[in-house]
């Protein structure tokens, strides 16, 4: 039982902790296993939210070292108490309880509700679960795909720093798909640039196309070449074709810009022209990729 809990609790650990996480930056597994259960029970009764969660989890999964037997009813009681105090981890456990019917009748509506509450409070494991759940649905749970909810959680995980989610949103707004959104190239480009600044190779390739074609930004072959140069670890056909339309000075600047980017981030592309030529970038002014810089 302890191992099951360890797997569950590891899912809530994340560097993107939010204020409603009650174990921010802590080794929760160790805290759970080494807890003084009787002391925590006393604290829980006094309203301590951390203790309420730990006691609830101990009852839900059992805690052999403290001779705590599984008592799902008591586990539910204390986890609900912690949830009333906005503990994201408690909402996540409640979702699992109602999904799996742990001492209660399965209730998929409550499962979705509690999982969403955990996600809204910044629990990344819950947000990731919701993202997949509404993208694919879950026939066993009777949940259909829901693109509106999927887009909602894409945006939240993108805000957490997921470059994959940023790119997915950009593709939705560029192509429309069937997400009931209008094509919005400006919004797509905004998300692409956010992913570019996370040094995402796919986003850099996509940004190269926007600058090459002048899509919602001024056409800029230097920036386009730079993005294509950064966008992979193998030779870039798009970059090489673009070079045919550029002056020698433009190519040299683009290579220098690419090398400057790599130096600043200590992130190198073995095949890039910047790595081959190692140009001097000491005199380059800072470069902005946002549309405002072109106006």
Secondary structure in CASP SS format (residue, H / E / C, confidence):
PFRMAT SS
TARGET T0000
AUTHOR 0000-0000-0000
METHOD secondary structure of the structure
MODEL  1
X C 1.00
X H 1.00
X H 1.00
X H 1.00
X H 1.00
X H 1.00
X H 1.00
X H 1.00
X H 1.00
X H 1.00
X C 1.00
X C 1.00
X C 1.00
X C 1.00
X C 1.00
X C 1.00
X C 1.00
X C 1.00
X C 1.00
X C 1.00
X C 1.00
X C 1.00
X C 1.00
X C 1.00
X C 1.00
X C 1.00
X C 1.00
X H 1.00
X H 1.00
X H 1.00
X H 1.00
X H 1.00
X H 1.00
X H 1.00
X C 1.00
X C 1.00
X H 1.00
X H 1.00
X H 1.00
X H 1.00
X H 1.00
X H 1.00
X H 1.00
X H 1.00
X H 1.00
X C 1.00
X C 1.00
X C 1.00
X H 1.00
X H 1.00
X H 1.00
X H 1.00
X H 1.00
X H 1.00
X H 1.00
X H 1.00
X H 1.00
X H 1.00
X H 1.00
X H 1.00
X H 1.00
X C 1.00
X E 1.00
X H 1.00
X H 1.00
X H 1.00
X C 1.00
X E 1.00
X C 1.00
X C 1.00
X C 1.00
X H 1.00
X H 1.00
X H 1.00
X H 1.00
X H 1.00
X H 1.00
X H 1.00
X H 1.00
X H 1.00
X H 1.00
X H 1.00
X H 1.00
X H 1.00
X C 1.00
X C 1.00
X C 1.00
X H 1.00
X H 1.00
X H 1.00
X H 1.00
X H 1.00
X H 1.00
X H 1.00
X H 1.00
X H 1.00
X H 1.00
X H 1.00
X H 1.00
X H 1.00
X C 1.00
X C 1.00
X C 1.00
X C 1.00
X C 1.00
X C 1.00
X C 1.00
X H 1.00
X H 1.00
X H 1.00
X H 1.00
X H 1.00
X H 1.00
X H 1.00
X H 1.00
X H 1.00
X H 1.00
X H 1.00
X H 1.00
X H 1.00
X C 1.00
X C 1.00
X C 1.00
X H 1.00
X H 1.00
X H 1.00
X H 1.00
X H 1.00
X H 1.00
X H 1.00
X H 1.00
X H 1.00
X H 1.00
X H 1.00
X H 1.00
X H 1.00
X C 1.00
X E 1.00
X C 1.00
X C 1.00
X C 1.00
X C 1.00
X E 1.00
X C 1.00
X C 1.00
X C 1.00
X H 1.00
X H 1.00
X H 1.00
X H 1.00
X H 1.00
X H 1.00
X H 1.00
X H 1.00
X H 1.00
X H 1.00
X H 1.00
X H 1.00
X H 1.00
X C 1.00
X C 1.00
X C 1.00
X H 1.00
X H 1.00
X H 1.00
X H 1.00
X H 1.00
X H 1.00
X H 1.00
X H 1.00
X H 1.00
X H 1.00
X H 1.00
X H 1.00
X H 1.00
X C 1.00
X C 1.00
X C 1.00
X C 1.00
X C 1.00
X C 1.00
X C 1.00
X C 1.00
X C 1.00
X H 1.00
X H 1.00
X H 1.00
X H 1.00
X H 1.00
X H 1.00
X H 1.00
X H 1.00
X H 1.00
X H 1.00
X H 1.00
X H 1.00
X C 1.00
X C 1.00
X C 1.00
X C 1.00
X H 1.00
X H 1.00
X H 1.00
X H 1.00
X H 1.00
X H 1.00
X H 1.00
X H 1.00
X H 1.00
X H 1.00
X H 1.00
X H 1.00
X H 1.00
X C 1.00
X C 1.00
X C 1.00
X C 1.00
X C 1.00
X C 1.00
X C 1.00
X H 1.00
X H 1.00
X H 1.00
X H 1.00
X H 1.00
X H 1.00
X H 1.00
X H 1.00
X H 1.00
X H 1.00
X C 1.00
X C 1.00
X C 1.00
X C 1.00
X C 1.00
X C 1.00
X H 1.00
X H 1.00
X H 1.00
X H 1.00
X H 1.00
X H 1.00
X H 1.00
X C 1.00
X C 1.00
X C 1.00
X C 1.00
X H 1.00
X H 1.00
X H 1.00
X H 1.00
X H 1.00
X H 1.00
X H 1.00
X H 1.00
X H 1.00
X H 1.00
X H 1.00
X H 1.00
X H 1.00
X H 1.00
X H 1.00
X H 1.00
X H 1.00
X H 1.00
X C 1.00
X C 1.00
X C 1.00
X C 1.00
X C 1.00
X C 1.00
X C 1.00
X H 1.00
X H 1.00
X H 1.00
X H 1.00
X H 1.00
X C 1.00
X C 1.00
X C 1.00
X C 1.00
X C 1.00
X C 1.00
X C 1.00
X C 1.00
X C 1.00
X C 1.00
X C 1.00
X C 1.00
X C 1.00
X H 1.00
X H 1.00
X H 1.00
X H 1.00
X C 1.00
END
